[in-house]
Amino acid sequence: MPAKVKTFSALATEYGICTNTLRKWIKPIEKELKLDRRALREWQVTLIYSFLDKP
């Protein structure tokens, strides 16, 4: 199943955590993600999945 564009809160819900916890978990790859206030793009979601393992 390919990754899709998602909001940050939807991604946190998939992992069963709050958005603040997700931000702490992805801190090591924050610069690679190039986060902004928009929805996460497909490549960003894929990068997070590969870093944290898919939920």
C-alpha positions as CSV (number, residue, x, y, z in Angstrom):
1,M,0.0,0.0,0.0
2,P,1.6,3.3,-1.1
3,A,1.9,6.2,1.3
4,K,-0.5,9.1,0.8
5,V,-0.6,12.7,1.6
6,K,-1.6,13.0,5.3
7,T,-2.0,15.6,8.0
8,F,0.4,15.5,10.9
9,S,-2.5,14.7,13.3
10,A,-3.7,11.8,11.1
11,L,-0.3,10.3,11.1
12,A,0.0,10.6,14.9
13,T,-3.4,8.9,15.2
14,E,-2.2,6.0,13.2
15,Y,0.6,5.5,15.7
16,G,-1.8,5.9,18.6
17,I,0.0,8.9,20.0
18,C,-0.5,12.7,20.3
19,T,1.1,15.1,17.8
20,N,3.6,16.4,20.4
21,T,5.0,12.9,20.9
22,L,5.3,12.3,17.2
23,R,7.3,15.5,16.9
24,K,9.7,14.2,19.5
25,W,10.0,10.9,17.8
26,I,10.9,12.4,14.4
27,K,13.3,15.0,15.9
28,P,16.4,13.2,14.5
29,I,15.1,13.4,10.9
30,E,13.5,16.8,11.2
31,K,15.9,18.6,8.8
32,E,15.5,15.9,6.1
33,L,11.7,16.2,6.4
34,K,11.7,20.0,5.7
35,L,8.4,20.4,7.6
36,D,6.1,23.3,7.1
37,R,2.6,24.0,8.2
38,R,1.0,22.0,5.3
39,A,0.0,18.4,5.0
40,L,2.8,15.9,4.8
41,R,3.7,15.0,1.3
42,E,4.0,11.4,0.1
43,W,7.8,11.4,0.4
44,Q,7.7,12.8,3.9
45,V,5.2,10.1,5.0
46,T,7.4,7.4,3.4
47,L,10.5,8.8,5.2
48,I,8.6,8.8,8.6
49,Y,7.4,5.2,8.0
50,S,10.9,4.0,7.2
51,F,12.3,5.8,10.3
52,L,9.7,4.7,12.8
53,D,8.5,1.5,11.1
54,K,5.0,1.4,9.7
55,P,2.2,1.4,12.3
